[in-house]
Amino acid sequence: MVRHMVSPHSPVPLHQQVSNDLRQKINDGTMPPDSELKAEKDLAHDYGVGKDTIRDALLVLKAEGLIETRRGYRARVRSPMPKERVWLKGGQTVTARMPVPAERQEHDIAEGIPVFIVGDKVYPADRYEFFAK
């Protein structure tokens, strides 16, 4: 077993240190899409922290859209969705906010994923990227 480095003396909170390490593993492909994370108790042992710290770290990654969680199942790395390009016309503005429940259901948006609003159109943030002409 390889012990991961987290420092209780760091100004960075423990859960953030754990989420930073897991994020790096997701981004560099060490933990590929659709792979399961270890059980919370095993992650806690690997990082030398409590399960509450692991839960907080997983909440950060879930809010960023990097993992999915379901009660009774292990967390899983999300498959990146291909992003569709949206070209903005002069004067159009983009705002971001969290979706209301009806938008989450209508657009099948995972929890923790914000939406972009352009005019009266809703764009899930994990599926679109915006460009100005």
LUMMI-913817 format. One line per 4 residues: number of its first residue (from 1); for each residue x, y, z of C-alpha. Coordinates in steps of 0.1 Angstrom, whole numbers. Last residue first. Layout:
residues N
NUM = X,Y,Z | ...
This chain:
residues 133
133 = -172,361,-328 | -172,353,-291 | -168,317,-279 | -186,296,-254
129 = -181,261,-242 | -209,236,-237 | -215,202,-221 | -203,204,-185
125 = -218,238,-180 | -253,227,-188 | -268,253,-212 | -301,271,-205
121 = -316,294,-231 | -336,325,-221 | -309,350,-231 | -277,331,-226
117 = -277,312,-193 | -249,289,-182 | -257,260,-159 | -239,247,-129
113 = -230,210,-123 | -232,199,-86 | -258,173,-91 | -258,158,-125
109 = -278,175,-152 | -303,154,-172 | -314,185,-192 | -351,184,-182
105 = -344,169,-148 | -318,195,-138 | -338,223,-153 | -369,213,-133
101 = -348,210,-101 | -334,246,-105 | -300,248,-120 | -270,264,-102
97 = -259,297,-117 | -238,311,-145 | -244,342,-167 | -234,347,-203
93 = -239,379,-221 | -248,387,-257 | -238,421,-270 | -221,409,-301
89 = -232,373,-310 | -220,344,-290 | -208,312,-307 | -217,281,-288
85 = -193,251,-291 | -205,217,-280 | -184,200,-254 | -180,162,-255
81 = -189,148,-221 | -161,137,-199 | -168,103,-184 | -174,106,-148
77 = -151,89,-123 | -171,67,-100 | -179,69,-63 | -187,36,-47
73 = -223,25,-44 | -247,24,-15 | -259,60,-20 | -249,72,-55
69 = -219,93,-63 | -206,107,-96 | -171,121,-101 | -154,150,-119
65 = -184,174,-120 | -167,201,-100 | -194,197,-73 | -187,160,-72
61 = -149,166,-68 | -156,189,-38 | -181,165,-23 | -155,137,-26
57 = -131,157,-5 | -157,163,21 | -165,126,22 | -128,118,25
53 = -124,142,55 | -155,127,71 | -139,92,66 | -110,103,88
49 = -74,109,75 | -43,88,70 | -45,92,32 | -46,54,24
45 = -67,46,55 | -93,73,46 | -93,61,10 | -99,25,22
41 = -127,36,45 | -143,56,17 | -143,26,-6 | -118,29,-35
37 = -128,50,-65 | -145,33,-93 | -134,38,-129 | -159,51,-154
33 = -134,76,-168 | -98,69,-161 | -81,71,-126 | -44,74,-135
29 = -56,94,-165 | -37,126,-157 | -68,146,-149 | -84,119,-127
25 = -52,114,-108 | -47,151,-104 | -82,155,-91 | -76,127,-65
21 = -45,146,-52 | -63,179,-51 | -94,163,-34 | -71,149,-7
17 = -53,182,-1 | -87,199,-1 | -100,175,25 | -70,181,47
13 = -74,219,46 | -45,238,29 | -25,258,55 | -3,227,58
9 = 5,213,92 | -19,184,90 | 0,173,60 | -13,150,33
5 = 9,126,15 | -5,94,1 | 5,61,17 | 13,34,-9
1 = 0,0,0
